[in-house]
Amino acid sequence: MKKITDNIYYVGVNDRNKSLFEGLWPLPYGVSYNAYVIDDEKTCLVDTVEADFFLPFLENLRQVLGDRQLDYVVVNHMEPDHSGSLALLRQYYPGVQIIGNKKTFDMMSGFYRLTEGLHEVKNGDKLSLGQHELTFVLTPMVHWPETMMTLCTAAANSSLFSLHSSLLFSGDAFGCFGALNGAWIDEQMNCDDFWLEMTRYYSNIVGKYGTPVQMALKKLAGVKVDYICATHGPVWHEHVAKVIGIYDRLSRYEAEPGLVICYGTMYGNTERAAEVIARSAAAAGLKNIVMYNVSKTHHSYIIRDLFRYRGLIVGAPTYNTGLYHEMNVLLDELSQKDIKGRLFGWFGSYSWASKAVAEIQKWNDERLHYETVGTPVEIRQALTAETYAQCEALGREMAQKLLSE
């Protein structure tokens, strides 16, 4: 059995088969669906797993419970990768009470037609399991309307001498992409691969909801948390402060002085302009520079790095009297993330009809609203001495602006 602390166990599963999370986000390291059991006078399961993994999940659950009944299941989040096993669970544990808030049950009725045996909770409500006490913290829009977290502490009358830890079952908050390779608690593993995957997870899935994340963090301020038990990724113990700090920084849209350069190119001319811009920015002293071809790199990695770095320069050719398709898609995705406080520059190319530069400017004027740095560069067919110098100036001005801050 995978023990976390006093009578609390990990019963989640790993998915190394899915290539795209939610049909959108690449999973080079897989993903875990985490669930937890509190084994007390009343037994309690916190979250379930995707329905495809119900049988190994059930086996994990029975390793803890044996033949005993399950009294409660807490549903912190209704997304089907966490609630998908609820209807099946009810068949094996027909008496289980399902704990959630009003919005949870509105969704549950629609997804699974489960309308009986429900225990509704409001923000701050408590439930005693015997030695453990649960406190429910509603965190709407982190990142669905019904999301909540569950804080588990020792009950006031607890006789468990060793029960000093408080655990936060946080739902999708503080989670990340990546399957768990043997160990399940951070101190038992090398976490290097998880940090950028946490940022990519946050920026693409939760990133739009910075204000609700800040409100959730305020609700948890002053609460001593020894373990964060999210629904994806490791159980955080050794790195609790670091994980909370990452979410705090990302949800305030704070960024390092770095530059993301992304471009579309058909025959290499726009790409050559991007290279000139990057070399100029580096020559001006900027060290954090990443470059992406929007047609080759999945946009989730570009969005991740725009959450990390304050500067963005984009460039693309004119295509079908408009903007190159993949750049249009990326700018639309960025506009939906509501990322604040970024510095923006752009360039474009054309063969006979100038459109790309104007279209990128329109995106910024109407949707992105980033601070413009430098003068946009428009390239007719291929770089000339004049446009080469303009690209150098754009890279240099962006670097100087970033470094001056």
N, C-alpha and C positions, 0 to 999 in steps of 0.2 A: 504494500500500500504506500502511496506517495504522501507522506505526512508533511504538513507545513509547520504547524505548531500544535498546541494542546487540542487533541481531538478534532482537528481540522485538516482535511485531506484534499488533494488535487485529484480530480477524476475526469480531466479533459482528454482530448484526442488531437492527433495531428493529421493534417491534410497535405500530402506531398504530391498529389495528383493534379489538383486544380492549377491551371496555368494563369487564369485571370480572376482576381477577386472581384466579386460583383459584376463579372463580365467585362471589367474595365482595367484593373490595375495588375500589372505583372507580379508574379510570385516566384522570383528566382530561388528563394529559400523555403518555399512553402508557407503554411500558416497554421497556427494552432487555434482550436476552439476550446476555451477553458471553462470548466465548471468545478464547483467545490462542494464538499459535504462537511457539515458541522454535526458531529456525532455526540449528542447530548441526551438529556431526558426526553426531549423532543428532537427528532432528527430533521435536518434541514438541508436541502440542496439549493445552491445558489447558481442560477442559470443552467441551461442545458446546452446541447450542441446541435449542429446541423443534422437533419433527419437521416442523411445518408450514412452517418457514423453512429447511429443509435445503438447497434448491437455491441461494438467495443465500448461505447460509453456505458451501456447497461452493465457490462461485465465489470468495469471499473467501479461502478456504483455498488454492485453486489459484493465486491471485495471488501468494502467498508461496512455495509449494512448487514451482510449475510442474509438471513431470512426475516429480519425485522422490517417493519413497515416504515415508509417515508411519510413523515407528518406534514412537512411544508416544502414548497419550492418557491424561491424568490425569483421573480422575473425583473431584472434590472433594465432589460432592453428587449424590445419586441422584434428586432430584425431577425429573420428566420435562421441565420447562422447561429443564433443563440436561443431562440424559442422554438425552433423547428421540431424538437423532440417532445414537446409538451403533450400533444394528443397521444402519442405512443406511450409516454410515461404514465399517463392516466390509465391505460389499459393494464399496466403491470402494478400500479399503485393506485387503485381506484379511490381510496380515501384521502389522497393527498390534497391539502389545501394550497391553492395557488395564491401567492402574495404579490400584489402589484397596486398601482394607483389607478385612478379612474380612467386616464387615457390609455393605460396598459390594457384594461379590460375592454375598452372600446375597440382597440385593434385586435385583441385576442378573439373576440366574437367574430370579426370579419375574416381573420386568417384561419382559425381552427374550429369555430363554432363552439368554443368552450364558454359556457355561461353559468355553470354551477360550481360550488365548492370554492368560491373566490373570497379572499380576505383583503379588503381594500385598506390601503394605508395612505396617510397624508404626510406632508413634510414634518419631520421631528417625531413621528410616532415611534413607539418602541414595542418590542416583542421579546419576552423571555423564553429561552429554550431550556432553562434550568441553570447550568453554570455560566452560560453565555447569554448576553443580551444584544439584540439587534436594534439599531437606530436607523431609520430610513430618511435619506436626504434626497429630495427631489431636485433634479438638475435638468430641467427642460431645455431642449435644443443642444444637448451635448451627446449626440447630434440629431436626435429625433425628439418629438414633443413629449414623449412619455418617459424619457430616460431618467433613471434615478441611481443612487449609490446606496450601499448598505454597510454601515459601520458595525463591526462585531467587537464587543468588549466583554470583560468579565462582569457577570451579574453582581449586584451589591452583596448578595448572600453567598457568593461563590466560595466553595471549600477547596477549589483547586489551587494549591499553594503556588504552583508554577505558572499560573495563568496571569501574566502581566502584559502580554502583547495585545495591541489593538490592530485589527485587520480591516482594511477598506476594500470591499468588493465594489469595484469602480465601473463595471460595465465596459463599454468601449474606450472610455477615457483612460489614458496612460497605457494604451495598448500599442502594439506594433506588429508589422508583418514578420514572418519567420516561424518555422516549425521549431519545436523544442526537441533537441537531440540528446535524449537520455535524462538530463537534469531538468528541473522545473523551477528552481529558485535561483535567482541571479548569482548568489555567492558560490554556487556550485558549478558555474559555467563561465566561459569566456564570452563577454557581452559585446565584443567589438562590432560584430555584424548587425547588432540590433539598433545601434544609435541612429544611423542614417535611415534605417527602415522605420524607426519611430517617427522621424521627421517626415518621411514620405507618407506614412500612414496618416499622420496628423494633417499635413498640408492638403492632401487630396480628399480626405473623408470628413475631417472635422474642421478644416481650416476656415471655412466661411463663417464659422460661428465663434469668433474670438470673444465677443461680448458675453454670450452665455457661458463660455469657459471661464472667463474672469469672474462671473457671478457665482459659479460653482466653487471656484477656488476661495472666494470670500466666505462662502458657507462653511468651508472646511478649515478656515484660518483658526489657529489656536488648538486644533484637534491633533493630538499626538497619534501619528500613524506609524506603526512598526512594519507593516506589510501592506503592499498594494497588490490586490488580486484582480487583475484586469481580465477581460474575456479573450484577449489575444496577446501572445508573447509571454515572457517570463513573469513569475511572481517576483515583485520587486521587494527587496529587504535591505541589502547592502546599499543600494543606489536610490532609495526612496527620495532623498532630498534632490538628487540630480534629476530624477524623472519629473518631479513636481516643478523644478526650475525650468526644464525644457518646455513644459506645457505653459507655464507662466510667460516665458519669453515669446514663444510662438504666438500665443493668443493676444499678446500686445503688439505683434508684428514688428518686434525688434529684430534688427539684422546686423550682420557683420559688414565691415567695409570691403565688399567683394563685388564682382561683376559677372553676370550671366550674359553671354552673347549667344543668341540662337538665330539661325538663319535657314532659309530655304534656298535651294539652288538647283538648276536644271543642267547647266553645262559648265559650272565651276566659276563663273565670273562673280556672282554674289558671294560665293565662298571665299574667293581671293580677297574681296573687300573686307570680309569678317576677319580674315587673318591679319590684314594690315591694322585694323582697329585693335585687335588683341595685342599685337606686338607693340603698338604705340602706348597702350595702357600699361603694359608691363614695363616698358622703358621709362615711364613716368613714376615707377615705384610701386605699382599695385601688384600684390602677390596672389590674392585670391581671385583667379579668373577661371571660369569654366565655359566651354564652348559646346554647342549642340547643333547638329543638323536635325531640323524638326521633322524631316521625313524618315529619319533613321532611329532616333532615340524616342522612346515612349515619353509622352508629355508629362507623365507623373514625375519623372526624374527632373524635368525642367522646372515644374511647379515646386517640387521639393527645394530646389536650389534657390528659387526666388524667395522662398521663406527664409533661407539662410543668409542671402546676400542682398544688399540694398540697391545695387545698380543693375539695370537691364538695358541692353541694346539689342534690337531686333532688326533683321533685314530680309528682304525677299524680292523676287522678281514680280513683275506684272504678269498676270496670266488670265486669259479670257477677258481682257479689258477690266480686270479687277485684281485682287490680291491673291497671290499664290495660296492654294487651298489649305495646305497644312498650317501655314502661318495664320490664316483666318481662323482655323479651328483652335489653335493655341491661344490667340488673343481673346477669343470667345470664352475659353476655359478660364483664363486669367480674370476676365471681367466678372465671372460668376463667383470667384473666390473672395472678392472684396478685400484684396490685399492692400494695405495702406502704407503710405510713407515711402514709396520707391522713387528712385531717380531713373529717368527714361530717355533714351536716345534711339534714333532709327536711321535706316538707310534703305535704298531700294534700287532696282535696276529695271530696264525695259529695252526692248528691241526697236519698236516703232510707235508704241502708245504708252505714254507716261501715266501710270496710275498707282503703283505700289506705295510710293512715298505719301501721296495724298490719302490713301486708304488707311495706312497706319496712323497718320495724324488724326484721322476721323475717329479711329478706335480710341485714341487717347483723349480726344476732346469730349467724346460722348459717353464713354464707358469706363475707361481706366482711371483717368484724372491723376496721372503721375506727374511729378515735377520734371519738366523738360530740361535736359542738359545738352549743350552744344547745338550745332546746326545740322539738320538732317542732310544726308548726302544722297543725291540722285545720279545714278550711273546710266549713261546711254551706251548700251551694247557691251562695252568693256572699260576697265579702268584706264584713265588718262593720267598724265602728270598732275593735272588739276584735281581730279576726283581722288587720286591717291593721297594728295596732301590734305584734302578735306576729311578723308577717313582717318588719317593720322591725327588731325585736330580733334575729331570726335572722340577717339579713344583717349587722347591726352586730357581733354577737358573733363571727361567722365572720371578718370583716375584722380585728377587733381581735386575735383569736387568731393569724391569719396574720401580721399586721404585728408582733406582739410577738416573733415568732421571728426 
